[in-house]
Amino acid sequence: MEETCVFAPLSDLCVLRLHLSLSPQPGVCVSLVNPQPCNGQFSTTVEVRQGDSGDSIIRRLAKVNRLIKDLSRVKLMRYEDPVWGPRRVPVLGLEEQGKLPVNNKALFDVDLQQNRVTLADNGLTVDIGNSLVYMDMNKNYVSHGNTAAVWVKPLQRDHLNVSVF
């Protein structure tokens, strides 16, 4: 994070007291979504700044979400299609479908006038839209028993088709 330092005029200073004013770099807010079921980590908004890497986004996410303990276990991903990807309903068990991993060393480029964020990785520049996906690969979550979603759809008048997934 690059910060600017502005010193106060000499008339406002006391002897042997340093006056330092820090202002953060402006950025664009990006929604970070966790599609994993039953883990208690939900969507959050993080500000992406010019020159951020995947590591810095994960560190900023961990400051907001205190449930993330091990930063090396967090996987940051982007949608293959930045427009329709966030609008699709996630499939249980296939959380990584339609998403591509973001390299931890990839750099984010922010356009403040258009409110857009692009990702530069290995010479490829792609628009990420307004949302990213993160998954905490820690396996220490408490499961809530054997829960299954049941979907019942009528086939005919006397028969029912029950699908468990």
Secondary structure as the mmCIF struct_conf table of DSSP 4:
data_model
#
loop_
_struct_conf.conf_type_id
_struct_conf.id
_struct_conf.beg_label_comp_id
_struct_conf.beg_label_asym_id
_struct_conf.beg_label_seq_id
_struct_conf.end_label_comp_id
_struct_conf.end_label_asym_id
_struct_conf.end_label_seq_id
STRN STRN1 THR A 4 VAL A 6
HELX_LH_PP_P HELX_LH_PP_P1 PHE A 7 PRO A 9
HELX_RH_3T_P HELX_RH_3T_P1 LEU A 10 ASP A 12
HELX_LH_PP_P HELX_LH_PP_P2 LEU A 13 CYS A 14
TURN_TY1_P TURN_TY1_P1 VAL A 15 LEU A 16
STRN STRN2 SER A 21 SER A 23
HELX_LH_PP_P HELX_LH_PP_P3 PRO A 24 PRO A 26
STRN STRN3 GLY A 27 VAL A 33
TURN_TY1_P TURN_TY1_P2 PRO A 37 CYS A 38
BEND BEND1 ASN A 39 GLY A 40
STRN STRN4 THR A 44 ARG A 49
TURN_TY1_P TURN_TY1_P3 GLN A 50 GLY A 51
STRN STRN5 SER A 53 SER A 53
HELX_RH_AL_P HELX_RH_AL_P1 GLY A 54 VAL A 64
TURN_TY1_P TURN_TY1_P4 ARG A 66 LEU A 67
HELX_RH_3T_P HELX_RH_3T_P2 LEU A 71 ARG A 73
STRN STRN6 VAL A 74 TYR A 79
BEND BEND2 GLU A 80 ASP A 81
TURN_TY1_P TURN_TY1_P5 PRO A 82 TRP A 84
HELX_RH_3T_P HELX_RH_3T_P3 GLY A 85 ARG A 87
BEND BEND3 ARG A 88 ARG A 88
HELX_LH_PP_P HELX_LH_PP_P4 VAL A 89 VAL A 91
TURN_TY1_P TURN_TY1_P6 LEU A 92 GLY A 93
TURN_TY1_P TURN_TY1_P7 GLU A 95 GLY A 98
STRN STRN7 LYS A 99 PRO A 101
HELX_LH_PP_P HELX_LH_PP_P5 VAL A 102 ASN A 103
TURN_TY1_P TURN_TY1_P8 ASN A 104 LYS A 105
STRN STRN8 LEU A 107 ASP A 111
TURN_TY1_P TURN_TY1_P9 LEU A 112 ASN A 115
STRN STRN9 ARG A 116 ASP A 121
TURN_TY1_P TURN_TY1_P10 ASN A 122 GLY A 123
STRN STRN10 LEU A 124 ASP A 127
TURN_TY1_P TURN_TY1_P11 GLY A 129 ASN A 130
STRN STRN11 SER A 131 ASP A 136
HELX_LH_PP_P HELX_LH_PP_P6 TYR A 141 SER A 143
BEND BEND4 GLY A 145 ASN A 146
STRN STRN12 VAL A 150 PRO A 154
BEND BEND5 GLN A 156 ASP A 158
STRN STRN13 LEU A 160 VAL A 164
#
